[in-house]
Every structure is written in C-alpha cells, then in structure tokens.
Amino acid sequence: MFLNRWSEGRKSRPRRKFSVIFIKTVAMCSLVQIIVPPDRKNWMEGLNPEKTHMNKIVWPGTHDSATNRIGFPCITRPFAQCQSLSIYHQLARGTRVLDIRVQEDRRVCHGILVTYSIDVVIKDVKKFLSETQSEILILEIRTEFGHKDPAEFEKYLEEQLGEFLIHQDDHVFGKTIAELLPKRIICVWKPRDSPQPKAGGPLWSAGYLKDNWIDTDLPSTKFESNLKHLSEQPPVSSRKFFYRVENTVTPKPDNPILCVKPVTRRIHGYARLFITQCFTRGCADRLQVFSTDFIDEDFVDACVGLTHARIEGKA
C-alpha cells in the first residue's frame, strides 16, 4: 500500500534538471541533492576520473542485457525480453554493468530462447568505447543454466577485448578511474564446466561479481529480500568483490501474466525508494551494482546521483 502511494505521488511531479530526495539515517536527517548528469553517455568523465574511486561508484546495470531481439516478435519475445535497447544504446544511456548469457554456439540466450551472436555484443561495446574516453564497464558473461560452455571462449574474449581488459587484481577496488585508464573493461567470465579464469589474468572469475537471486513475482518480497541480503554484505570500502542488487521481479507459472514487462513493472518504479530505504536501514554503504529490466534515464540518474554524493562526502 505504501509503495503504491509513493509511486502515484512520484509520477505526479514534473521532471526537473535537479531532483531531490530526503535520506533519513538513525543518527541524522539530511538532504541530498541528486544532480541529473548533463551527458549520460559520459557520466563517469563528468564526475572527474581523478576523484572517482571504483569502490565509490554505484553501478547502473541491466538484467539479461542482450534480450532486445530475443525469440520471435509478438510470439515468444514477450516471455523473455528484459531490455528493449541494444547494448550500445544501453551504454549510451548510462548503463555500466552488462549481464550476458551465452550457449554452446556463442549465441546469446535466455533459457531456451536465443538471439544474436556474442559478436554483436562485442561490436556494440567496442563502438561505445571508441566514442568515449573515461567510461569503465563491468561485462559479465556467463553460460546460461542448462547449456554447455562455448569452446575456447576465454581465448575468444581475450582476443576480442584484450586491449581494453583490466586484469584481475584486488587493488582495483581502491583505485580511481584515472589510475585504471586506458583499460576500460572488467570482464567477469562465468563458465559452468570450464576452469575459472586464473588470478592475475585478463578475465575475472565468478567470485568477483556476486548476488542473491530471489525468484519471485512479488515486488514487496523482492524489495525486502534485497534489503536483507544487502545488509549482510561488507561495506564497499572493505569489499574485494562486486555485489549486485537486482530491482526486478520474474513471471511465475502460477500467475496468469507471464510476459516479462507487465510483471517487472510492478517493482520498476521503486529504485529511488530502495536507495532511500538503504539509508534508513543503515546499509547504504553496501550498495554497489544496482540492476534493472528495461533501464531508463531516471534509474541511471539515481545511481549517478548517489555516486556523486559519495565522492563529495555527502553519503
């Protein structure tokens, strides 16, 4: 009920260049001004790479990122599509964490449905990098559940992305963006049966990007579970892995609505409320990777705004 009232009030407010949220903590109540980035495509550069440490960033991510053309339009696509934008346009909008699932033939998939080759993803990533200078990406690629690993896939990733890859190193978390440049990609490769990437190598192993997946179509259950699991994590200042919270819900077979979009919209509008609740419950210093379905500008702005507040010592 509270979530519904909050959503209705939020929709009635006109969009402004500067948005403001109130953040309450146990010890104090403070006002944090969240600035809309003037150029979402280059928002990391706008925050000043020399001042922006990796563990200060709240990374806007997409769930099942490469599903914009999954399956057949109007037939199977509505049951698996989690993004409507291409990888390039997600990055240009401000996304900085990609979630890519592949099968044995190197095609992107979501369950049993397939779409284009991983080559399309790599091409879009390279295009974005060629048009920007200071944007760092986390590219997670995993073998989808129930599928086999693509042959020699680690070698393929190194050949395609080698010049951009930030090598696996715990010291990365305490460095600034400027200290990592000109390298641009943290690539996390999660095979099912093949060996994990080696320590110190160009690819990062599965343990460096963690989450607690809650498989539900109930927004209140997902919202509260996300807060609970987040509160159990170490603060970002001492953590040597990325932890992801996904602001999504999933269609369930016991519900008459099985298409992704109308189901995930139940929670989609509550990203800012989730951030506020992180402060209220004392776990805002743990929020790091924040992902969503059908990413929009407001979601990106919320993540960038909190990152800016951290850099300025206001959060």
N, C-alpha and C positions, 0 to 999 in steps of 0.2 A: 504494500500500500504506500509506504513512504517513498519507495523507488518510483512509483507511478506519479506521485505528486511532484517529486523533484524533476522528473522528465518533462512534465507538462509546463512547469514554470520555466525550465531552461529553454524550451522551444519557443516560448513567447518573447524572449529577449532578442532584440536586434543584434546582428553581428557588428562588432566594433574592432577597430585596429588593435586596441588593448583590451584584453579580458582580465577579469579579476576574480579570484577565488579566496574564500576565507579558510584558513587552515588552523584547526584547534589542536593543541597538544595538552598533555596533562598539566604541564607547568605554566603554559602561557597561551595566549591567543594572539596570533599575528596575521597581518595582511600581506599576502604575496602577490605581486603584480606579475602576471604572465604575459610576456610580450609575444605577439604574433611575428614569426620570422619574416622579414621582407622578401626573402628568397629561399623557399623551402628546398629547392634543388641544391643549395649551397649552405645549408643552415649550420653545419659544423664550422665552416670557414667564418661564418658570421659571428660565432661565439668566441673566436680567436684561438687558433690551434695551439699557440704557445701557452695559453692558460688552461686549456681544457684537458684534464686528466681522464684517462679511459674509465677509471672507476667512479667518476662523477657523472658520466653520461647515463641518461635514461633513454634506452634504445627503442625507437618505434619499429615494431616488426609486423610481418604479415604471416598468418597461419595458412598452410597449404598454398604457398605463394604463386605457383605456376599452374593454376587451375582455371585461368580465364577462358581457355578454349578446350576444356576437358570434355570428353564424351561427344554426344550429338546434341546440337542446339534444340531446345524445347522438348527433348525426349529424355536423355539421360543427364544432360548437363546440370539441370537444376538440383539434382540429388548429390552433386559432388563439387560444384563450383563454389569456392570460398573467396575468390577475388575476381573483379571484373576488369582490372587493368593489367596490361602487360608488365613484365618485370621492369623494363625500362621506365615506364610511366609510374610505377610504384616508387622506384628510386627517385625519380624527378619530383614526386610529391613529398618525399621526405623519409620514406622507409629506409631503414639501415640494417635490418635483420631479415634474411630470407630463409624460408623453410621449404626445401625442395625434396620431393620423394621420387625415387627412380626404381626401375625394374631392370631385369637382366639385359635387355636390348638397349639400355641407356635412354629409354623414353621416360618422360615424367608420367607419374600415375597417382591416382588417389583410390586406394582399394583395387577393384578390378577394372576401373575405367582409366583410359590412357589418353595422352595428348601428344604434344610435340617432343622432339628430341632435346636432351640436355644441351645440345649445341645452341639452341635458340636462347636458352637462359644465359649461357656464357657470352653469346654475342651481345645481348642486351646489357649485361654487366659491363662488358668492355666498352660499349658505346657510352654508357654513363660515366665511367672512369675517364674516358677521353675528353669529356666535356666539363669535368670538374678537377679540382686540384687538391682539396684537403678533406674530402669525404671518406671516412673509413666505413667498411661494410663487414658484417658478420654473415657469411654464407654457409648455412647448414645444409648439407646434402646427406640424405640417408637412404638406405634401401628400404622400400616400403614393406610393411608387415605382410608375410605370406609370399614374398618374392625372393629371388636369388640376387646376389651381388653381381653387378656388371663386371665382366672380365677386365683385369688390368686397369681398374677405374682410378686408383690412386695415381698411377703413372699418367693417365689421361688428364687429370686435374692439374698435376704439376706442369705438364707440357702446355696446357691451355692458359694457366693463370700464374705461372712461375714468377714472372717479373713483378707481380703485384702482391705476392703472398708474404704475410707477416708470419715468421716462424714461431712455432710453439715454444712459449717461454713465459714462466710465471711473472717475470719482471714487467711484462707488457701492461699488466693491470695498473701499475703505479706510474706509467709513463704518460706524457702528454701526446696529443695527436701529432704535434710538430716533431717530436722525437721519433715517431714511427715512420713518418713520410721519408721517401716517396712510396714506401709499401702501403697498400691500401686495403687488403682483404685478410680477415681472419676466416679461414676456410675449415669448418668442422666436418669431417667425413666420418659417418657412422655406418659402417658395413654390418651385415648380420652375421656372416660366417668368416669373412676375410680378416686378417690381422688388423688391429687398430693402428693408426699412424704412430710412428715412433717419437719419443720425446726429443725435442730439439729440431724436428723435421719441419718441412714447409706446411704440413697439414696438422690440424689439431684433432685430438681424439675425443670420443663421445663424452667423457667425464668433464670436459670444459664447457659444455652447454647442457644444463640440467633443467628439469621442470617436474611438476607433479600434475600429470594429466588427469582431470576429473571428467569422466564421460557421462554427461547429463544434459538434458534439455531444459533444466530448471534454472533460471537466472539467479535466484536467491541462493540456491545450493552452490552454484559455481562461484558466485561472488564471495560468500563466506568461506568456502573451502580455499579459494585463492588467498584470502587474507590469513587464514590459519597456517597454510604451508609457507607463505612468505615470512610470517613472524618467526618461523622455526629456523630460518636461514641466518648465517653470519652476516654482519653488516658488509656493505660493498667495500668499505675501506680495508678490510682484512681478508676478503674472499678472493680465492685464486681460481675461480670459475665464474661463468656467466649463469645467472638464474633467470628463467623466463616465467612470466605470468601471462596466461592467455585469456583475454577478455572475450571469450566465445562460449557458445553452447552448441550442442550437437543433436541433430534429429534422432529420435529413438523409434524403433519399430512399433511400440505400443501407443504411439501418438498418431492421430490422423494426418498431421502435417509432417511430411518427410523431406520437403525441399529445404536446402540449407538457409537461404536468405531470410525467409519469414521467421525461422526458428532463431537464428543467431541475432536477428534484430531485437530480440527480447532483452538482450544484455548490451547491445552495441552502444547505446547512448549513455552508459554509466561509467565510462572510462574516467572522467574527471571526478565523479563521486568516489570511485575506487581510490584514486590518488588522495583525495581528502580524507578518506577513511584510514588510509595508511598512516597519515599524520595523527589522526585522532587516536589510533590504537598503538602508536609508538613503533611502527615498523617501516616508516618512510625511508630510513637509511638502508633498507634492504632491497628496495625496488630498483630494478636494473633493466632487464629486457621486458618490454610490455607489448604484446602482440594482439592482433585483431583480425577478424574477417572483414572484407570489403573496406579497406582502410580509407579514411577521409582526412581532410585538412585539419579538422578540429582535434582528431586523435594525435596527429603529428604535433600540432601546436601545444597540446598538453604536455607531451614528453619533452619537447624542446624548452618549454617554459620552466619546467621543473629542473632541467639540466642547467639552464641559465641561473636559476635561483641558487642551486648548489655551488656553482662557480663563484657567484657573488657572496657566498656565505650566508644566504638568507633562508636556506632549507637544509 
